[in-house]
Amino acid sequence: MILVDVQIKNNTHWGWKKGVFLGMDESNEISGMPIEIVHVPMDDFDVKAMENFTVTIPIQVVDNAFPSDQVFAFTLRFRGPHGSEFGEPIPLKLKVV
């Protein structure tokens, strides 16, 4: 497991509702990725308007991943309680060594 710390700013004048989570962007091609699908509930955070905070994202590498020189790029997005994406995309890259 890899833990990635990301600093986030809620650049709106509204706090986040319960049920918000950080997940995979809809544009990601999941098949062939050496990681499990990312799903981080944000219910433990009370995100207020215009607030900065840091979130630790656990990235779980699958057991059958083979080391290679290939760099895997994927994007995470925040999603509301009903699954709709919001905010800026969070691009990440991963290489299994």
C-alpha positions in Angstrom: 0.0 0.0 0.0 1.2 3.5 -0.9 0.0 6.5 1.1 -0.2 9.8 -0.8 -0.7 13.1 1.0 -2.6 15.7 -1.0 -3.4 19.3 0.0 -6.9 20.3 -1.0 -8.7 23.7 -0.9 -12.5 23.9 -0.8 -12.5 27.0 -2.9 -16.3 27.6 -2.6 -18.4 29.4 -0.1 -20.2 26.2 1.0 -19.1 23.3 3.2 -19.2 19.8 2.0 -22.2 17.5 2.6 -22.0 14.1 4.2 -21.5 11.3 1.7 -18.7 13.0 -0.3 -15.9 10.6 -1.3 -12.7 10.6 -3.3 -12.7 8.1 -6.1 -11.6 7.3 -9.6 -12.3 9.8 -12.4 -14.7 8.6 -15.0 -12.0 9.0 -17.7 -9.7 6.4 -16.3 -9.2 3.1 -18.1 -9.3 0.7 -15.1 -8.5 -2.6 -16.9 -4.8 -3.3 -16.7 -4.2 -1.0 -13.8 -2.0 -2.5 -11.1 -4.1 -0.9 -8.3 -7.4 -1.5 -6.7 -10.2 1.1 -7.3 -9.7 4.1 -5.0 -12.7 5.0 -2.7 -11.9 7.3 0.2 -15.0 8.4 2.2 -14.7 12.0 3.4 -17.2 11.7 6.2 -14.4 12.0 8.9 -13.6 15.5 7.5 -15.8 18.5 8.3 -14.8 20.6 5.2 -15.9 24.2 5.7 -16.1 26.9 3.1 -12.7 28.2 1.8 -10.8 25.7 4.0 -7.5 24.1 3.2 -6.9 20.5 4.4 -4.7 17.5 3.8 -6.0 14.1 2.9 -4.0 10.9 2.9 -5.0 8.7 0.0 -4.3 4.9 0.3 -3.3 3.4 -3.1 -3.4 -0.4 -2.9 -1.2 -2.2 -5.4 -2.8 -5.5 -6.4 -1.0 -8.7 -5.3 -0.3 -9.9 -8.9 1.3 -6.7 -10.1 4.7 -7.2 -11.8 7.6 -4.7 -11.6 8.2 -2.9 -14.9 9.3 0.4 -16.4 5.7 1.3 -17.3 4.3 4.4 -15.6 0.6 4.2 -15.0 -1.3 7.5 -14.9 -4.7 7.9 -13.4 -6.9 10.7 -12.1 -8.9 10.9 -8.9 -12.0 13.2 -8.4 -14.2 14.1 -5.5 -17.8 12.9 -5.8 -20.9 14.1 -4.1 -23.4 11.8 -2.2 -25.0 10.8 -5.5 -21.8 10.2 -7.3 -21.5 13.3 -9.4 -17.9 14.6 -9.8 -16.9 18.0 -8.6 -13.7 20.0 -8.1 -10.4 19.8 -9.9 -9.0 16.5 -11.0 -6.1 15.0 -9.0 -3.6 13.4 -11.4 -1.3 10.7 -10.1 1.3 8.4 -11.6 2.5 5.1 -10.3 5.3 2.8 -11.3 5.6 -0.7 -9.8 9.2 -1.5 -9.0 
